[in-house]
Amino acid sequence: MSHSDHHIERNSLAAKVEKEVEVKAQKCYQCGKCSAGCPVAEDMDFPPSMVLRMLQTEIPANDEKILKSHSIWLCVTCEMCLTRCPMEIDIPSMMDYLRQKSRSESKENPKAKNIIAFHKSFLSSIKHTGRLYELGLILDYKRQSLNMTQDMSLGPKMLSRGKLHIFPEKIKDMAHMARIFKKTSK
Amino acid sequence: MKIGIYPGCSLEGSARDYNQSVFALAKAFDIEPVQIPDWNCCGATAAHNLNKELSLALPARILALAEKHGLDEIVVPCAACYSRLMVTQHELKIHPELKNRICEVIEMDYKGTSKVINVIEWIDKYIIPKLEEKVKKPFNYKVACYYGCLLVRPNKVLNYDRVEDPQTMDVVMNKIGATSLDFAFKTECCGAGLSISRTDIVSKLSGKIIEDAEHRGADAIIVACPMCHSNLDMRRADINKYWKTEFKIPVIFVTQAIGLAIGLTPEEVGFKRHFVEVKIS
């Protein structure tokens, strides 16, 4: 049995990452360049190289910590880690997978509540208009995050500069957009 | 000449200034940008964070519409949209099964034949050759060219410019008379999509970029991405509050700078829409 077969048969998070997004955490030799270049590493509970190390252990408790981590939601997908990784490990794709896995297992870190609320408001806006309706996005986000006072001064300034539409601009084929959302909803 | 354009949502809203300068520049160089009919949002960060299939289907619909309407070349001024379209083309090219699935989702043919170019490539190809004869007022300022993340990364997919110390925008700026400065934060992240949900992180990261540009004596930061612009310009009050600073350096789109150099007015290139006052004219 080859090394990779060995991992695919196992049920670890590392094996799932390998199968679903073709990213091999085992390739990481802990040089730490990803964490050194990561703009949000200092705000994370586990910097990217640590997430890779935890995956390598294939210990269920570590897998659980990753899916419940704040890190996976703070990652801004700036792609710096992948650019600098000597093993070309696609950490950003891995992070996308981990976020979706975390959500499908309802393990989202409570500290990431606002980040996730924003993403959901964003997608909801596209679902209903086909294009991003920025005013609608901000209002829906405020409703979801209960963060009513934030950015109160920004809206009027944007309006006076013609940077905010009062009404959404809908695409013509909204039925098409609805079908795309329906077919891709899990 | 005609060229396809995918403006993306920001250019229709918070980056109206960018949009205005792109179209003004196109007009001055006899280029007619044709919008992809009935284009939709590319899905941006939200889609690839929450739903991989959707994050490919949304750009695939845009690209399929471009193909359907015979637009073989599409300029994408927003670096974030550019990255999503390029990544989708790449993913669907190397994974035929995924491509079939996405075609099923969008109920359209998709071949991947429309060429996607970013704003600097568009300038290089269509503006630069005629630029010299058009420059009326050299842009005689010291500038820090800020590329951000998605104009150059993921570099294996975009295959565009040097990834750590890109030069293309510097070359363009020098051609209109500017002096581009060495700048350590050329490709550091501004905080991107965390602008509303984690303004504190955006203020921290964007402040570091601005600080370095000011420290090196730049008169302006030059950008080619509406996300970078909104974080460095619209978020300036938050940045100054976070760092207890009074950064006043303006943030200018590369298309606005070229516009000024060929004689367009500050109003025509959209400076009045900025949050940080632009005293350059």
Interface residues (C-beta under 8 A of the other chain):
Chain A: P39 V40 D43 L74 V76 T77 C78 E79 M80 L82 T83 E88 P92 D96 Y97 R99 Q100 R103 N114 I115 A117 F118 H119 K120 F122 L123 I126 G130 R131 L132 E134 I138 Y141 S145 Q150 D151 S153 L154 K157 M158 R161 G162 K163 L164 H165 E169 I171 K172 D173 H176 M177 R179 I180 F181 K183 T184 S185 K186
Chain B: C9 S10 E12 G13 S14 A15 R16 D17 D38 W39 N40 C41 G43 A44 T45 A46 A47 H48 N49 L50 N51 K52 E53 L54 S55 A57 L58 R61 E104 V105 I106 E107 C149 L150 R153 P154 N155 K156 V163 E164 T187 E188 C189 G191 A192 G193 L194 I196 S197 R198 T199 I201 L205 M234 A237 K272 R273 H274 F275
